[in-house]
Amino acid sequence: MVKLNRIYTRTGDHGETGLVDGSRVAKSAARMRAIGDVDEANSAIGIALLHVTDASQRAMLGRIQNELFDLGADLATPGEDFAPGEMSLRIVPAQVERLEQEIDALNEALPPLRSFILPGGEPAAAHVHLARAIVRRAEREAVAAAAENLLNPQALAYVNRLSDHLFVLARVISAAAGGDVLWQPGATR
């Protein structure tokens, strides 16, 4: 259990922050940018939840928010052992598989894509699209971090699958409100 008595520590005043093992890295490191983007995505999902009314969709997003904290902890844990333990949170295959199952279930009722989709429409869908775009950035930063550090392959798979999940969820929300907002190539020429 996390217990914080003091919010500020002053240990990051010189541009470094601590990882789970106590080592220090630059706040500008790719690993830390990925963790920051995961945190931003979690916040965007929190805003989306202000607009999502469907109970099953809310439950999915609630699980994802919790798992994004797990993902951040995973990314902040150096090492070569990716097995979860008492002192190390790691993304596991079952979490990636659950996202895949939810994507498949959500996608069943949707018509095939005929065009690219503009992120917008109904407020809940627009916020989920924003979260998806932030997750895509988190994935790019995680891939950059993986080029410099050994990262859990399941963490990389999770963040990749999550953006797909949020895309399909935004389409489901849009479908309930009249359909996707489609890109019209060259419409303003």
N, C-alpha and C positions, 0 to 999 in steps of 0.2 A: 504494500500500500504506500502510496506517495503521501508524504507529509511535508508541507512547506510552511515554516514559521516566518521566514523572511523572503520577500520577493526579490529584492536586489541583493547582489553579492559583491559587486564591484570587480569580480574576477574577469569580466569581459571588457573592461574599460580600454584595453589596449588592442582590441580587434581580434581577440581569440576567444574560443569557447571550448567547453569540455565535452568529451564524448563519454559514453557509458563506462568505458574502462578507465576513465580518469585522464586519458591523454588529451592534449590540447591541439586544436587546429584553428586555422584562420577562419573567421566568420565568412569570408568571401570564398572559401573552398567549395568546389562543386558539390561535395557531400552536404555541406551546410545549406547551399542554395536549394538542393533537392528537398531537404527537410523543411526549409522555409516554404517552398512551394506546396508541399504536402499539407502544411499547416494552413496556408492560404486556401487551398482546396477545401479543407475541412470547414473553414469559416464560410466559404461560399455555399457549401451544402447546408450549413446552419441557416443561412439566409433563404435558400431554396425551401427549406422546411417550413418557413413562415407562410409559404404559398401552397405547398402540397397538401391536399386534403385527404387523398385516398390512404386508408389505414395500412394496406400492404406496402404501398410505396414509401410511406413514412417509416415503416419498420425496416425496409431495405436500407434506406438512407441512414437510419439510426445505427444499424449494424456497421455500415460503411464508415460512419464517423468514428465509431469506436476502433475499427480496424485501422483507420488512418493514424490514430495515435500509436497503435502497434507498429505500423509501417515506419513512422518517424523514429520509434525506438530501435527498430531493426536497422534502419539506415545509420543510426548513431552508435551502433555496436560494431566496432572493428573485430576482425578475426576471421578464421577460416572454418569455424564450427557453426553451421547454420541450424543446428538442432535447437528447438526451444528448450529453455531450462528455467529453473527457479529465478535466476538472475538475468536471463536474456529472453526478451520477446523476439520472436522470429515469425515472419509470415510463413505459413505452411501450405502444402498443396491443397488441402481441403478448403482453404479460404479462396484460392483461385478457382477451384472447381465449383464452389457455390456461386461465384460471380458468373461463371459460364452457364450454369444451370438457370440462373435468373435471367441472363441475357436471352437464352433460348426460349424460355417461357414467355418473356415479354415480347419477343420478336414474332411469336406465332400468330398473333392477331393483327400484325401490321402488314399493310400492302408493301410489295417490293418498292425499293427506291427508284424513282424515275428521273431524279435530278438531285443536285446537291441541295442541302437544307440550310436556309438562313437561320441563324440563332435568334429566335425571337418568338413572336406570337403571344401566347398566354403567359402571364408572369411566372408561374411555376416552371414552365418549360424553358423560358429565357434564363432563369437562374440556374437550372440544371445544365443548360448549355454552357453558361459561364463557368460553372464548376468543372465541366468536361474540359474546357480549354485550359484551365489552370492545371488540371491533372496531366494534360498533354505536356505542359511546360515542366511539371514535376518529373515526368518520365524522361524528357530530354536531359534534364539535370542529373537524374539518377544514372542514365546511360553514360554521361560525361564522368560522373563520379566513379562508375564501374571501370572506366578506362584507367583510372588512377589508383583505385582501391578494390580489393576483393569484396564484392557485395553479394548478398543472398540472391541467387537466381530467382527464387520464388517472390522476393520483393519486387524485382523487375517485372516478372510476369503479372503480379497483382496490379501494379500501377498501369501496365499496358491494358489489361482486361478491364480495369475500372473505367478508363475513358470510353471504351466500347459500351460498357454497362450504362453509363450516364447518357451516352448518345441515344441508345435504344429507349431508355426511360424517358428522355425528353420527347422522343417521337410518340411514345404511348400517351404522355400527358397532352401533347398537341392533338393527337387523334381524338381524344375525348372532348377537345374544344374546337373541333372542326377540321383538323388536319395540319400537316406540316406547312411551313412557309417555304416555298420552293424558290430556288435561285432561277432567274430568268436571264440566261446568258445574253449579253449585248443589249439588254432591254432599254438602256438609256443612251444608246448611240445616236 
